[in-house]
Amino acid sequence: MKNSIGFIGLGVMGSSMAEHLINKMNNLNIILRDSKKTKRFISKFKKSEKLKTFSNLKELSENSNIIISCVGNDRDLKKIYFSKGGILENVKKKTIIIDHTTASVEITKELFSRFLKKECFFFDAPVSGGEDGAKKGTLSIMVGGEKKKINIVKNILYPYTKSLVYMGKTGNGQLTKMVNQICVANIIQGLAEGLFFAKKKKLNIDKLLNVISNGAAQSWQLENRAKTMWEMKFDFGFMNKLMLKDLKLVSRELTKSNLKLPVTKRILGYYALLVRLGYREEDTSNLIRLLK
């Protein structure tokens, strides 16, 4: 049987992921929405026999044996999966559901449990790699769910994956993404402070980056963001509003587990301030803005 993939969430990341799928897989089903991104996607693939559009979630569910979602938050997930006429209500037995949304462990476990009752398999599969990784098809994916089905998931997601690691039970994908965001936020803050210090001491940025990129301070953020941070350019990349959302999820998990991460909590406050100051859609590297 040919795979017929229903894809929901043609946003910054999702549109590129869906493009890889339609180029390398079988049929791709989407919802016909009155949005610029959906219209642009349809226009790009209007001549492809692989693309099929449906007017609602019910039709998409009934015509898909794989469903992939990449939306904003828990509220969006509840809307597409649990609402009247939504996916849970109309999904076919044995459907594989893969969610790339960075969401709470609670909603992930609820989705797994409710789909299991429908004889379907749900996987939490948040991603790392940003818009650039989605475009290049080099995303890192961390997956939680039923181990027996993980090879099926790998075969579905390979068109946009550099690394896919099975992390264990449902929710572990989301917990792994939280660790990723904790590390990233702290690295950006350290990089911001180092560059701020270097600029005040009037060091040569090219020589500086040459020497520290070959030492213990090397990181993806250093390689890809140090120069733009030095030049105070932030109109690209992973947005502050999304990092703030992700760190709030971390904060909730810390409260539940009675754990303390003082530096991460402080950086969460910095992103909240940047969003309040109007920088919600700038790249997360703009933490350097707050240093004076």
Secondary structure, DSSP 4 states (H G I P E B T S, - for coil): ---EEEEE--STTHHHHHHHHHHHSSEEEEE--SSHHHHHHHHHTTT-TTEEEESSHHHHHHT-SEEEE--SSHHHHHHHHHSTTSHHHHPPTT-EEEE-----HHHHHHHHHHHHHTT-EEEE--EESHHHHHHHT-EEEEEES-GGGHHHHHHHHGGGEEEEEEEESTTHHHHHHHHHHHHHHHHHHHHHHHHHHHHHTT--HHHHHHHHTTSTT--HHHHHHHHHHHTT--SSSSBHHHHHHHHHHHHHHHHHHT---HHHHHHHHHHHHHHHTT-TTSBGGGGGGG--
